[in-house]
Amino acid sequence: MSEWTIKKALEWTEGYLADKGDENPRLSAQWLLSEACGLSRTQLFVNFDRPLSEDERGVLRDYVRRRGAGEPLQYITGEVAFRHINVKVRPGVLIPRPETEVLVSEVLAALPTPGPRDVAWNPEAAEQEREAVAAVKKALEEAGESASPSENTESNETEEDVAVGGDLGRPSSAGMDETRKSLLVADLCTGSGCIACSLAYEHPDVRVIATDVAPEAVALAKENTEALGLADRVAVLQCSLGSGIGEKRMGTFDAVVSNPPYVPTAVMAGIPREVADFEPTLALDGGADGLDLFRPLAQWAARALKPGGVLACELYEGHMDAARAVAEQAGFVDVHIVDDLTGRPRVLVAKR
């Protein structure tokens, strides 16, 4: 039997996936082989003659089988690039898409630019703070107290207090200039946490309270905040829309952002097979006109935002006029629609 090299594996995988109807079999083959061999796509092309080990061949066979059955590449590789970060993804949670990057851009454009720092970051003070937090958690565990939030509003409020810094007027991390004003953002229906993490990653003054009703999404979003070093600025709560966010937060948010389920039920039947068969319907189906969640979301945002605060939502392209009417009825002004990267009307932006 001839040796199974990277070149031969690429050629065979591309042909197999083409026969299975993959829209871009060459790219899929490259990604799967990169993941199986632990090489970048560039490294594949300079190692055509390298033979695959038995373990690599076994992993590749499993990946190809899953991709051939229509499973999205992102679920197989376990991560996806989103703006300036990589986030973990897995079945049961919606895969971040490029059009959602526009939603993040609109929120960042609406927020004040990062303020100057009068005091440089102090890594020694930050380490002391982390050690103090760890000591408190250990003491709670030894006392038999749970450090995990329960599902009631009081416990959720405690978690959001910790993650957004207690006093929302200043950053929580030690060594940072305390005259800098924090910006508070709510990310509803956070899914993987890609929006919340991008906002916090790209804007140092942003603190985010992210929510999702699905426990799988909440767990994944927390993993992503921790992996990106953002757990001190992004709190993730399990609740429907903003129901778990404390009443004392109403009127304090600088922005409310959301990529809610927005595909009209009648349109769901025509979405691609790899989306319909593998991604969660809960995160896609927005009811008859795609606005079932946007209506209560807009009402909540009108209460949660400061005067002049921004609401930004990704919604179904065919019902933007109806969404505009919903926003205006909730009291929003300066409502405008922004196109996504393909030129389709996708993001609604409005001011309180």
N, C-alpha and C positions, 0 to 999 in steps of 0.2 A: 504494500500500500504506500502511495507517495506521501511525502511529508505535508502536513497541513500548515501552511505558512499564513502569515497575515494577509498577503496578497490573495491567496486562494480563498481564505475565509471571507474576505471582503466581496470577492466576485460571487461566491456561492450565496452568501447572505443577501446580496443585492438582488440576484436572480430569484431567489425563493420569495422574498418580500414583494417583488414586482408581480409574481404570479398570484400572490395573496391580495393584490389590490392596494398595496401601500402607495400613497400619493407621491412620496419622495423616497424610494427604496435605497438610493445611494446614500443619502444623508442618514437615514435610519441605520443602515449597515455600519456606517462610520461611527455613529454614536454608540451603538451596541458593542462593537468590537473595542472601542476606546474604553468603555466601562469594564468589559470583561478582562481586558489585558492591563488595565491601570495605566494607559498611555493617553496622551493628548491626541487629537485628530492629526496634528502636524507630525507627531512622532510616528504615527502609523505609516505615513508616506516615506519616511526615511528608514523604515524597518520592514520593508515588504518581504524580505527573505527570512525574517525571524520566525521560527516554528512556534506554534502554540503548545503550551503544556497541556497535560490531560485535564487539569483543573480548569484552565482557561477554556478549553473546548467544552467542558461540561457546563460551565456558566454561560457561555455563548449559546449553546443549544437551548438552554432554558429561556434566555432572553429572546431568541429568535422565535421560539414557540409562542411566547406571550405576545410578541409584536405581531406575529402572523395571525393571531386570534383577534387582533384589533386593539390590544391594550395600549394606551398612550405611552410614548417614549418616556415622558417625565415620570410616570409611575414606576417604570422599569428601572430608570437610572436613579430615581429617588430625590432629584433636585432639579431646580430650574433657575435660570438667570432672570432677574427682574431689576431693571434699572441698574443700580450700582452694587447690588447685593445678589447672593445666591441663597435661595430658600429651599428647605426640605419640603417635599411633597409626598403624599401617599394616598392610596385608594380611600375613598370616603370623604375627601376634601377637594374642593374645586381647584383645578390647576390655574395658576396665574397666567394671564394672557397679555400680549403686548399692548392692546388697546387700553388696558387699565393703567399703564404707565402714564397716559395722558391725564387721567384722573389725578394722579399724584402731582403732576406738573401744575395743574390748575390750582390745587390747594396751596402748594408752595408759592406760586405767584401771588396768591391772595393774602398770604401771611406777611407780617413785617420781616424784613431781612434780619439775619442774626445780629445781635447787638455786640458792641465791643467788650472786650474783657479787660478789666482793670487789674485783675490778679491772674497770674499764670496758673495752669493746672498743677496741682501738687500731688504727685503720685504717692508720696509717703502718707499724706493725710487720707488719700483715697483708700490705701491699703488698710489703714487703721479703721476706717469706717466699715470696710468689708469684714474685718475681723470682729468688730463690735456686733454687726448684724448676725454673723455666724454664731457668736457666743449667745446671743438672745435666742436664736432658733434652738440651739443645743439645750439651753436651760428650759425652754418650753417642752421639748421632747422628754427631758429627764423628769419634768413635773407631770408628765402624762397629758400635756395639752397638745392639741393638733395645731400645726402651723398652716394647715391647708384651710382655705375658706370653705364655709358651708354654702348652701345655695340661698340662704336668706339674705335680704338686703343689707342687714347690719354687718354681716361678715364680709360681704362683697365690698362695702364701703371701706372697711378696714384694709382690705387688700389694695384698693385703689389709692388709699391714703399713703400706704407704704411705697407703692411703685411710682406715684407721681410726686412724692416728696413732702407729703403732709401739708405744709404751707405752699400752696400752688403759686405764690408770687415769686418763688425763687427756686433755683435748682437744688436738688437734694444731695448731689455728690459733693463730698468734702473737697476743699481746695479750689472750688470754682468761685468766681466773683458773685457775691450775693446781691449785687445791684442789678444784675441782669434779670430781666423779666421773663418768666416762663410763658409759653404759649400752650394752652390746653386744647387738645383735639380729641374728639370721639370718633372711633372707626367702628361702625356698626356692620354686622355680618362680615367679620374680619377674615374668615376662612383660614388660609395658611398664615395670616398676619403680614402678608407682603406689603400692604399699604401702610399699616402702622409702623412696621420696621423701616420702610423706606423713608417715611416722613421724619422719624427720629434720627435715622442715620444721616440724612442729608441736611437737617436743620437742627443745630445743637441746642436751640432754645425750646424745642417741641417736647411736650409730654403727651402721651397718648393713653386713653382708656379704650381698649378694644373689646368688643363683645361678639359672641356667636352663640346660637342656641344649640349647636351640635357639639357634644363632648369630644368627638374626634377632632374637630376643628380647633377647639380650645386647647387641647393637649398639644397639637402640632404647632399652633401659634406660640405657645409658651416655649416649646423647644427652639423655635426660630429666634425668639427674642433672646434667649439665653445663649444660643450658639453665636449670635451676632454681638453679644456684649451689651444688649439694650434692655435687660430686665429691670434696671433701675429707672428706666424712663418710659416703659411700656407695660401697663397692667392689662391682663387678659381675664375677662369675666365671662362666665356662662350664664346667659340670659337672652331673652327675646328683645331685639333692638336695644333700647336704652333702659329697659325696665329694672335692671339691676344696679343702675347708677344712682347714687344717693340724691335725694331731693336738694340737699345743700349745694349740689353742683349746678342746679338750674340757673341759667343766666351767666355762667362763668366760662363757657367754651368759646374759643376763638374760631373754631371750625368744626363742622360735622361732615364726615365723609363716609360714603358707603358704596359698595358694589353689591347691591342686594339681588336676590333672585328676581329676574325681570323678563324672562322669555315667556311670551303669551302661551297659554296652554295649547292653543291650536297650532302654534309654530313648533312645539316640542316634538311633534311627530316627524318633522322634517329635518331635525338636527343630525349631524353626522353620527354614524354608528359608534365610533370610538368615544364620542361624548355621551350619547344616550345609554350605551351599554356599560360604561365604566365610571362616569362622573355622577355625583349624587344629585338626584332629581330635586331634593330639598333646596339645593343651592342654585337651581336653574329656573324652576317653574314659578312665574310671577302672577299666575291667575289669568283670567280672561283677557285683560288688556296689559298684563305685565306690570301693573302698578299696585297690586294688592298690598305689598309691604311698603311701597313708597308713600302711600297716603298716611298711615300712622307715623312713619319715619319723619315726614315733613312736619307733622304736628308736634312731634317730640322735639325736633330740631329748633322749631320756633320758640319753644320754652327754654331750651338748653343754651342757645347761643347768646352771647353778648350783643348789644346793639352794634350793627356793622359787621357782625360775624358772618362767615361764609358757609353755605351748604353746597356740597358738590357730590353728585351721584352719577354713577354709570347706569344707563337705562336703555330700553329697547328703541332702536332707531325709528321704528314706524309710529311710535306713540309719543313723540316729544312734545307736540302741541298740547296733548292732554296732560302730560307731566308738568308743563309750564303753568297750566291752569290750576293744577293741584297746589303747586308752590305758591302761586299768587293768592289763592284762597286761604292759605295758611299764614299769609302776612308777609311773604318775601317780596323783595323788589329787585330791580336790575337783573331779572332772570334772563340768562342767555344760554345758548346751546353751542357746544364745542364739538368739532369733528374729531374722529379718531384717526389713527395712522393710515387707514384705508379711505378716508374722506367721507365716512358715514357719520351722521349726527349721533353722538354717543354719550356726551357728558353734559348734565345740567348743572349750571353754577348760578347761585342766587345769594343775595344779601338779606340779613334780617333787618 
